Amino acid sequence: MPAMTAVPAIELRAIDKSFGDVHAVRAVSLTIRKGSITGLVGENGAGKSTLMSILYGLYRADSGEIRVEGERVEMGSPRDAIAHGIGMVHQHFMLIDSFTVLENLVLGAEGGFLLGRGMAAARSEVARLEREYGLSIDPDARIADLSVGEQQRVEILKVLLRGARILILDEPSAVLTPQETERLFRILGVLRDGGVTVILITHKLREVMAVTDQVFVMRQGEVVAERRTVDTTPDELAELMVGRKVRLGVDRQPARRGPALLRAEGLSLVDRHGIGLLDGIDLEVHGGEIVGIAGVSGNGQTELLQVLAGMRAPTGGTITICGRTFDAGHPGDPAERRALGLAHVPEDRLRQGLVAAFHASETSILGYQNEARFSPHHLIDRPAVRTYCAELMQRFDVRPPLPGLRSAQFSGGNQQKLVLAREISHEPKVLLVGQPTRGVDIGAIEFIHRELVRCRDRGCAILLVSVELDEILALSDRILVMSSGHIVGESAGGTASERALGLMMAGMKAA
Ligand SMILES: Nc1ncnc2c1ncn2[C@@H]1O[C@H](COP(=O)(O)OP(=O)(O)OP(=O)(O)O)[C@@H](O)[C@H]1O
C-alpha cells in the first residue's frame, strides 16, 4: 500500500459549471489522496470530462475552489495546471507524426527547461524516466511508426517531463488492445508507487476494479458516491452510475437467416505505397444475422468497413449489396449504397459520423437530407428536422435532448448515440457498424446492444466490427477473425471461446 500522506493531492470544493442551459457540473466536492489511483466513472454526459477539464484549466469553473497539495490555486489555463504539477493525457493524441519521440518530447516541454538544455538533456531525462517507471520507448523512433499504445506512452512521458505529479487520463484504454491496456496499468501502478497521483476516467468497470484504489461515481453533474475499490463491486458501481439495476448481456432468439444481402469476393486493397491492407477477403452476411469481425485494431477492419461503405475503392474483388454488384476500381459512392439500403456507423464518429459544427438536428439527417420529408421542394424544412431530431433523441435517450446544440457540445457517448440513432432509424437492409459502444456507458451499451439485435430480428444483415471481444461474443451469430488484412478464422457465435479467438487474433491456432 502507498504511504498515507496528510495533505491531499487534490481537493475540489463546490465546483460548479454550466454551458448555457446545461448544468454540467453541480457543486462537486472531492478529495484525492497523494500516490493513489482514483477512478472517475459515470454515464455519458455525467460531467466527468468537464470536471477534469476544469482541474486542468481547459474550462473555468463558474464557482468553487481548487486546492493542489493544500494550496488554493486558480486554473486559468493548462499552463497554470502544468505549473502546479498537473498533466492530462487526452484520448486524441497531440503528437507530430513525422517527428521522432525525442523531438516531440522537447516540443512538448516548450518554454521549459528541456528546450534550453537541448536534446542531450531530454535524452537523459527520458532514460531516467524509463528506469524509474518502466516507460520504455525508443527515443529515435518516428511517431508514425509507433503503435497506439507506444504513442500513448510518449504522451505520458511528455506530461511527466513537464514535471507532473498528478496525471489525468481520459479513457486511456478506449484505443488500446487488451495487452496494451495491461501494460498501461502496470505502468500506472509503478507511477503510483513512485508517489504520482493518477485520475482515470473510464467506462470499463473491470478496469476500475483491477487498477484503482478508490472510485467516484458521477451522475447528472453530481458526485453521487465515493467508494474504496475493495469495498465495492462492478454491479454496485453500475447501479450507482445509472440509477437502476443494469443487466449486461442480451437475450437473443436463434438467427432466422434470410438471403445473403452483403457479399464480398476476393476483396483487396493496396494503398498508394503498395502496402496490402486487405487481401482476398471473402464474406457473406445474410438478412437476420449479425456477423462479428474480431481482431486487434489495425488489421484491416477499418479499411474493410470503408470499402464496403463506398468510401474507398477496392483494388481487387467485388462487393454485392442487395443484389447489386460493384467491381474493383468503382470509385465508390456512399449515397448510391445508402439508396440500396446500406447504413454505416463509422468507427471514427468525430471525423466520419458527424460534423462537429453542425447542430444535432443537422447531424441527425446527415446523408439523408434529400429525403422528401426533410427537404420538400429541395429546401430543408428546419422545423420538421428539429421535430424529427427531438423524437430520435427521446427514443435513443440522447442527452441533453436539445436539437439546437452543436454536435461537438455533446459528450462522446451521446455523439455516438446520435449517429447510431440516425443510421438504425432508417431501418436499413444492411448495417455496417464499427465500435458501436466505444466510449459509451454501461446503460447505453445495454440499450445499443438491444437495438442491434432488434435490427437483426427485423431482417437486417449486420456486419459488426469491434475490438471488444465481449461485445463480439454477446452479439454475433457468426464470428470472423481478421489478422493482417486476411480473414484467418471463423467460428459459430454461440460456441466461440474468448481464448480461441484471442489466439486466432494473434495469428496462432488454438490448441
Ligand atoms: N463545450 C460545451 N458546450 C456545451 N455543453 C457542453 C460542452 N462540453 C460538455 N457539455 C455538456 O456538459 C455535459 C457533461 O459533459 P461531459 O463531456 O463532461 O460528460 P462525460 O461524463 O465526460 O461524458 P462521456 O462519458 O460521454 O465522455 C453534457 O451534457 C455535455 O453535453
The ligand as a MOL file (V3000), in Angstrom:
LIG
                    3D

  0  0  0     0  0            999 V3000
M  V30 BEGIN CTAB
M  V30 COUNTS 31 33 0 0 0
M  V30 BEGIN ATOM
M  V30 1 N -18.3010 22.8900 -24.7080 0
M  V30 2 C -19.5240 22.5420 -24.3100 0
M  V30 3 N -20.6000 23.2950 -24.6200 0
M  V30 4 C -21.8430 22.9380 -24.2210 0
M  V30 5 N -22.1230 21.8430 -23.4920 0
M  V30 6 C -21.1020 21.0510 -23.1520 0
M  V30 7 C -19.7450 21.3440 -23.5450 0
M  V30 8 N -18.9420 20.3700 -23.0650 0
M  V30 9 C -19.7470 19.4990 -22.4020 0
M  V30 10 N -21.0430 19.9230 -22.4480 0
M  V30 11 C -22.1980 19.2550 -21.8070 0
M  V30 12 O -21.8850 19.0450 -20.4480 0
M  V30 13 C -22.3780 17.7750 -20.0110 0
M  V30 14 C -21.2360 16.9740 -19.4320 0
M  V30 15 O -20.3950 16.5320 -20.4890 0
M  V30 16 P -19.0390 15.7350 -20.2430 0
M  V30 17 O -18.3290 15.6660 -21.5490 0
M  V30 18 O -18.3350 16.3240 -19.0860 0
M  V30 19 O -19.5950 14.3020 -19.8480 0
M  V30 20 P -18.7930 12.9430 -19.5860 0
M  V30 21 O -19.2470 12.4340 -18.2610 0
M  V30 22 O -17.3490 13.1640 -19.7390 0
M  V30 23 O -19.3990 12.0370 -20.7390 0
M  V30 24 P -18.7500 10.8790 -21.6960 0
M  V30 25 O -18.6220 9.6740 -20.8510 0
M  V30 26 O -19.8050 10.6820 -22.7520 0
M  V30 27 O -17.4630 11.4070 -22.2450 0
M  V30 28 C -23.0290 17.1220 -21.2100 0
M  V30 29 O -24.4190 17.3360 -21.1100 0
M  V30 30 C -22.4510 17.8750 -22.3810 0
M  V30 31 O -23.3680 17.9070 -23.4600 0
M  V30 END ATOM
M  V30 BEGIN BOND
M  V30 1 1 1 2
M  V30 2 1 2 3
M  V30 3 2 2 7
M  V30 4 2 3 4
M  V30 5 1 4 5
M  V30 6 2 5 6
M  V30 7 1 6 7
M  V30 8 1 6 10
M  V30 9 1 7 8
M  V30 10 2 8 9
M  V30 11 1 9 10
M  V30 12 1 10 11
M  V30 13 1 11 12
M  V30 14 1 11 30
M  V30 15 1 12 13
M  V30 16 1 13 14
M  V30 17 1 13 28
M  V30 18 1 14 15
M  V30 19 1 15 16
M  V30 20 2 16 17
M  V30 21 1 16 18
M  V30 22 1 16 19
M  V30 23 1 19 20
M  V30 24 2 20 21
M  V30 25 1 20 22
M  V30 26 1 20 23
M  V30 27 1 23 24
M  V30 28 2 24 25
M  V30 29 1 24 26
M  V30 30 1 24 27
M  V30 31 1 28 29
M  V30 32 1 28 30
M  V30 33 1 30 31
M  V30 END BOND
M  V30 END CTAB
M  END
